[in-house]
Every structure is written in C-alpha cells, then in structure tokens.
Amino acid sequence: MIDVSSLSRQFGDHLAVDDVSFQVRPGRMTGFVGANGAGKTTTMRMIMGVLAPSAGEVRWNGEPITPETRRTFGYMPEERGLYPRMRIREQLVYFARLHGFSRTDAASRADDLLEHFGIVDRADDLLDDLSLGNQQRIQIAAALIHRPAALVLDEPFSGLDPLAVDAMVDLLRREAKDLPLLFSSHQLDLVERLCDDLVILSGGRLVAYGPVEELRGQGADRYRVVMDGSDAAWLRDLRGIEVRDVDGSTALVDLDGLTPTELTRAAVERGPIVEVSRARQPLSEIFREVIR
C-alpha cells in the first residue's frame, strides 16, 4: 500500500501541494482528479521521488519508501519518457533488461504487451513514426514491462480513442488487479467507470477522498420521479424539494426537508407513477460540488 502522509511542496512563495494525505490500496484503482494546477502531477512526482517534499512523507507497506522500492513501481510521467528515435520493441526490451530480466524473458514480455495493444506489426518502427495514441500505448507498456509492484500513471488515457481506452483498461485489470494503482485523469466519465477510490485536489489541498460510492452518498439526497404519462412539472410547486431537472414525465429532485416516503405519497396523489427512486449522482457533479 502507498501511504501519502501530510505531503507539502513549496516552490518559492507558491505552495503547490498543501498537507495532502491519502492511501492507494492494493487491488483498487484510485482516481486522482482536480483542475489544472491543482497539484496532482507534483504529488505524483513526490510519490515517485522525482521531487522531494517540503514536508510530509510517502510510506510503502507502513515503512518509509526507499529508492529501491520506487524502482519496482511502474510510472508514466506527464511528459513522456521514451526514446523517439529508438525502435519500439528494442526499447521495451531495454527497459525490461534494466529491471533484471533476461534477454529472452524481456523479449517475450515486450511481445506480449505489443500483441495486447494490437501493434505487434509496428514493433520495428521508430517511436516517432507512430500516432500519438500508439505512442501512449507504448508508454503504458514501458510502465508495465517489469511487472511492477505498484502503478502511478499521469493522464494514461489522454489522446486515446475509445477502442484504445478499452484495450488499456483490459490490460490494467489484467496486470494490476492486485496492485495499488493511482492514475490522474481529466476524463471524469472514465474515472467514474473504473475507479474504486477517488482523491480530489483543489488549489493544492485535499477536498475529497474515499470510496466512490461513499462520496456519492455524501452528496444531495437526490431522487428520480417518473410519472405514468403525465407531466412532472408539478413538482416545481412542491415544498420541501429542489427540482434539478424536468423532462416531460421525468424529474430529478433533491430532498430539502421532505422525506422519500412523503415524496412518493405526493407523486401517487398526483397521478399514476412509474417510479420514485434514489438517483446516483454523476462523478462530474460530485467534483463540481466539492470544488465549489
């Protein structure tokens, strides 16, 4: 487990990361989100030892993390770290060899990753000759080549088409199903689909952290009301709720004093209903609420 404890980082007069603490637990995907400049990349660099913290520490399985431990991690930095004029398979083998793989095992591992991403036919191409999406695939392959003990990925899905995203997700689930995995992304729909835990930064400070379902439960008490053929606009006049949206016979409301039973009773009295049910808040709304 990666334990981030009270990390801070000062650049001159600017406090980029301010007393941030969270855990990245094994077997769970942890999403790391925040607006540009929130401190995500700086925090990831401190986890990986690229930057030294001004205060706080990173622990691995309860002990202060060491350079030797960090070398077992898979890291995908914000700025890509591959060799543009080196052949794809050759550099994947090179990275595996740096981690102690034999030449045979390194080649086998590289071929396996290239095949999974469907680019084994480009194995002898130069990185510069690939599309940005394929370069991103190779960057992920480089992070996974040595079968890491943990993964820290900065914007791994950036520039990928939906099919490439699906291939990436399949690979991460296969390769990192039992590992601590932290990844940052601006694509909240992907974070919502993939993540077990969520860390949200704003202005360098932690504003929300925990299991995604738990964070959803901390939001507004929101319900969906679906009338059977009649207009749901009448809910705008019902006291004790805040109407978020009305679309014909369907309305989305937040309870503001009214109980779910009272809401259901009011809907039944108004006319036939299809359902009154708890609505899951989308991650984008949770994000907006905690940032606000």
C-alpha positions as CSV (number, residue, x, y, z in Angstrom):
1,M,0.0,0.0,0.0
2,I,1.2,3.5,-0.8
3,D,0.5,5.9,2.1
4,V,0.8,9.6,1.3
5,S,1.2,11.4,4.7
6,S,0.9,15.2,5.0
7,L,2.8,15.9,1.8
8,S,3.5,19.6,1.0
9,R,5.6,21.2,-1.7
10,Q,6.7,24.8,-1.9
11,F,8.1,26.5,-5.0
12,G,9.3,29.9,-3.8
13,D,6.3,31.7,-2.5
14,H,3.9,29.3,-4.1
15,L,2.5,26.3,-2.0
16,A,1.7,23.9,-4.8
17,V,0.7,21.0,-2.5
18,D,-0.6,21.7,1.0
19,D,-0.7,18.9,3.6
20,V,-2.2,16.2,1.4
21,S,-2.8,12.7,2.8
22,F,-4.4,9.6,1.3
23,Q,-3.8,5.9,0.6
24,V,-3.5,3.9,-2.5
25,R,-4.7,0.4,-1.6
26,P,-3.8,-2.8,-3.4
27,G,-6.4,-4.3,-5.7
28,R,-8.2,-1.0,-6.0
29,M,-8.0,1.7,-8.7
30,T,-7.6,5.1,-7.2
31,G,-8.6,8.1,-9.4
32,F,-6.7,11.4,-8.9
33,V,-8.6,14.4,-10.2
34,G,-8.6,18.1,-10.0
35,A,-8.4,21.2,-12.2
36,N,-5.2,22.2,-14.0
37,G,-2.7,23.4,-11.4
38,A,-4.4,21.6,-8.5
39,G,-1.2,19.7,-7.6
40,K,-1.8,16.3,-9.0
41,T,1.4,16.0,-11.0
42,T,3.5,17.5,-8.2
43,T,2.1,15.0,-5.8
44,M,2.8,12.1,-8.2
45,R,6.4,13.3,-8.6
46,M,6.9,13.3,-4.9
47,I,5.5,9.8,-4.6
48,M,8.0,8.7,-7.3
49,G,10.9,10.6,-5.8
50,V,11.3,12.9,-8.8
51,L,10.6,15.8,-6.4
52,A,11.5,16.0,-2.7
53,P,8.6,17.1,-0.5
54,S,8.9,20.3,1.6
55,A,7.1,18.4,4.3
56,G,5.5,15.0,4.9
57,E,6.5,11.6,3.7
58,V,5.5,8.7,1.5
59,R,5.3,5.2,3.1
60,W,5.2,1.8,1.4
61,N,3.5,-1.0,3.4
62,G,4.0,1.0,6.6
63,E,7.7,1.8,6.1
64,P,9.3,5.0,4.7
65,I,9.7,4.5,1.0
66,T,13.2,3.9,-0.4
67,P,14.7,4.4,-3.8
68,E,14.9,0.6,-4.2
69,T,11.2,0.3,-3.6
70,R,10.4,3.1,-6.1
71,R,12.4,1.3,-8.7
72,T,9.8,-1.6,-8.5
73,F,7.0,0.9,-9.4
74,G,5.6,1.5,-12.8
75,Y,5.5,5.2,-13.6
76,M,4.0,7.1,-16.5
77,P,5.0,10.7,-16.2
78,E,3.1,13.7,-17.6
79,E,6.0,14.4,-20.0
80,R,6.6,11.2,-22.0
81,G,9.9,9.5,-21.2
82,L,10.6,7.3,-24.2
83,Y,13.3,7.5,-26.9
84,P,11.8,8.9,-30.1
85,R,14.4,7.6,-32.5
86,M,14.6,4.1,-31.0
87,R,12.7,1.1,-32.3
88,I,9.6,0.2,-30.2
89,R,10.4,-3.4,-29.3
90,E,14.1,-2.7,-28.8
91,Q,13.4,-0.1,-26.1
92,L,10.8,-2.2,-24.3
93,V,13.4,-5.0,-24.1
94,Y,15.9,-2.4,-22.9
95,F,13.7,-1.2,-20.1
96,A,12.9,-4.8,-19.0
97,R,16.7,-5.6,-19.0
98,L,17.3,-2.6,-16.8
99,H,15.0,-4.3,-14.3
100,G,16.9,-7.6,-14.4
101,F,15.0,-9.6,-17.0
102,S,17.0,-12.0,-19.2
103,R,17.1,-11.1,-22.9
104,T,14.7,-14.0,-23.6
105,D,12.2,-13.0,-20.9
106,A,12.4,-9.3,-21.8
107,A,11.6,-10.1,-25.5
108,S,8.7,-12.3,-24.5
109,R,7.3,-9.7,-22.2
110,A,7.6,-7.0,-24.8
111,D,5.9,-9.1,-27.5
112,D,3.0,-9.9,-25.1
113,L,2.3,-6.2,-24.4
114,L,2.6,-5.3,-28.0
115,E,0.2,-8.0,-29.0
116,H,-2.3,-6.9,-26.4
117,F,-2.3,-3.4,-27.8
118,G,-2.6,-4.7,-31.4
119,I,0.6,-3.1,-32.6
120,V,3.0,-6.1,-32.8
121,D,3.3,-5.3,-36.5
122,R,4.8,-2.0,-35.6
123,A,7.4,-3.5,-33.3
124,D,10.4,-2.4,-35.5
125,D,9.1,1.1,-36.2
126,L,10.6,4.1,-34.5
127,L,8.5,5.7,-31.8
128,D,8.4,9.0,-33.8
129,D,6.7,7.2,-36.6
130,L,3.7,6.2,-34.5
131,S,0.5,8.2,-33.9
132,L,0.2,9.9,-30.6
133,G,-2.3,7.3,-29.5
134,N,0.1,4.5,-30.3
135,Q,2.9,6.3,-28.5
136,Q,0.7,6.4,-25.5
137,R,0.2,2.7,-25.7
138,I,4.0,2.2,-25.7
139,Q,4.4,4.5,-22.8
140,I,2.0,2.3,-20.8
141,A,3.8,-0.8,-22.0
142,A,7.0,0.7,-20.7
143,A,5.4,1.3,-17.3
144,L,4.2,-2.4,-17.1
145,I,7.2,-4.1,-18.7
146,H,8.9,-5.2,-15.4
147,R,5.7,-6.4,-13.7
148,P,5.7,-3.5,-11.2
149,A,4.7,-3.7,-7.5
150,A,2.6,-0.5,-7.9
151,L,1.5,1.8,-10.7
152,V,1.5,5.6,-10.8
153,L,0.1,6.9,-14.1
154,D,-0.3,10.6,-15.0
155,E,-3.1,11.0,-17.6
156,P,-2.7,7.5,-19.1
157,F,-5.9,7.8,-21.3
158,S,-5.0,11.2,-22.9
159,G,-5.3,11.1,-26.7
160,L,-6.7,7.5,-26.9
161,D,-9.7,6.6,-28.9
162,P,-12.5,4.6,-27.3
163,L,-11.2,1.2,-28.6
164,A,-7.7,2.0,-27.3
165,V,-9.1,3.0,-23.9
166,D,-10.9,-0.3,-23.7
167,A,-7.7,-2.2,-24.5
168,M,-5.8,-0.1,-21.9
169,V,-8.5,-0.8,-19.3
170,D,-8.4,-4.6,-20.0
171,L,-4.6,-4.6,-19.7
172,L,-4.6,-2.7,-16.4
173,R,-7.2,-5.0,-15.0
174,R,-5.1,-8.0,-16.0
175,E,-1.7,-6.7,-15.0
176,A,-2.6,-4.6,-11.9
177,K,-5.6,-6.4,-10.4
178,D,-3.8,-6.9,-7.1
179,L,-1.6,-3.8,-7.1
180,P,-2.0,-0.3,-5.7
181,L,-2.9,1.8,-8.8
182,L,-3.1,5.6,-8.8
183,F,-3.9,7.4,-12.0
184,S,-4.8,11.0,-12.8
185,S,-7.3,12.0,-15.5
186,H,-9.5,14.9,-16.7
187,Q,-11.9,12.4,-18.2
188,L,-14.4,12.1,-15.3
189,D,-16.6,9.6,-17.2
190,L,-13.6,7.1,-17.3
191,V,-12.7,7.7,-13.7
192,E,-16.3,7.0,-12.7
193,R,-16.4,3.8,-14.7
194,L,-13.0,2.5,-13.5
195,C,-12.2,3.7,-10.0
196,D,-12.9,2.2,-6.6
197,D,-11.4,5.2,-4.7
198,L,-11.2,8.8,-5.5
199,V,-8.9,11.7,-4.5
200,I,-9.9,15.2,-5.4
201,L,-7.4,18.2,-5.1
202,S,-8.2,21.8,-5.4
203,G,-5.6,24.6,-5.1
204,G,-3.1,22.1,-3.7
205,R,-5.4,20.9,-0.9
206,L,-7.3,17.7,-0.5
207,V,-11.0,18.4,-0.7
208,A,-12.5,14.9,-1.0
209,Y,-11.1,11.4,-0.6
210,G,-12.7,7.9,-0.2
211,P,-14.6,5.1,-2.0
212,V,-16.5,6.5,-4.9
213,E,-19.8,5.1,-3.7
214,E,-19.2,6.7,-0.2
215,L,-18.6,10.1,-1.8
216,R,-21.8,9.8,-3.8
217,G,-23.7,9.1,-0.6
218,Q,-22.4,12.3,0.9
219,G,-24.0,14.4,-1.8
220,A,-27.5,15.7,-2.1
221,D,-30.4,13.3,-1.3
222,R,-31.5,13.0,-4.9
223,Y,-34.4,11.1,-6.4
224,R,-35.9,10.4,-9.8
225,V,-39.6,10.7,-10.2
226,V,-41.2,9.2,-13.3
227,M,-44.9,9.8,-13.9
228,D,-47.0,7.4,-16.0
229,G,-47.8,9.6,-19.0
230,S,-48.4,12.9,-17.2
231,D,-46.1,15.9,-16.9
232,A,-43.8,16.0,-13.9
233,A,-43.5,19.9,-13.9
234,W,-46.0,20.0,-11.0
235,L,-43.1,19.1,-8.7
236,R,-41.8,22.7,-9.1
237,D,-44.6,23.7,-6.8
238,L,-44.0,21.0,-4.1
239,R,-42.4,22.3,-0.9
240,G,-39.5,20.5,0.7
241,I,-37.7,19.7,-2.5
242,E,-35.4,21.4,-5.1
243,V,-36.1,20.4,-8.7
244,R,-32.9,19.9,-10.6
245,D,-34.4,18.9,-13.9
246,V,-37.7,18.2,-15.6
247,D,-38.0,16.4,-18.9
248,G,-41.6,15.6,-19.7
249,S,-42.8,12.9,-17.3
250,T,-39.4,12.5,-15.6
251,A,-38.0,14.8,-12.9
252,L,-34.8,14.9,-10.9
253,V,-35.2,16.4,-7.4
254,D,-33.1,17.0,-4.3
255,L,-34.9,16.5,-1.0
256,D,-34.9,19.6,1.1
257,G,-37.0,18.7,4.2
258,L,-39.3,16.3,2.5
259,T,-38.8,12.5,3.2
260,P,-38.7,9.9,0.5
261,T,-42.0,8.5,1.8
262,E,-43.6,11.9,1.6
263,L,-42.3,12.5,-1.9
264,T,-43.7,9.1,-3.0
265,R,-47.1,9.9,-1.4
266,A,-47.3,13.2,-3.1
267,A,-46.4,11.6,-6.5
268,V,-49.1,8.9,-6.0
269,E,-51.7,11.5,-5.1
270,R,-50.9,13.5,-8.3
271,G,-51.4,10.5,-10.6
272,P,-50.1,7.1,-11.7
273,I,-46.3,6.8,-11.3
274,V,-43.7,4.5,-12.8
275,E,-41.1,5.0,-10.1
276,V,-39.7,7.1,-7.4
277,S,-36.1,6.0,-6.8
278,R,-32.8,7.2,-5.4
279,A,-30.6,8.7,-8.2
280,R,-26.9,8.1,-8.3
281,Q,-25.0,11.4,-8.6
282,P,-22.6,11.5,-11.5
283,L,-18.9,12.0,-10.6
284,S,-18.9,15.3,-12.5
285,E,-21.4,16.7,-10.1
286,I,-19.6,15.5,-7.1
287,F,-16.5,17.1,-8.5
288,R,-18.2,20.4,-9.0
289,E,-19.7,20.4,-5.6
290,V,-16.5,19.7,-3.6
291,I,-14.5,22.2,-5.8
292,R,-17.2,24.8,-5.2
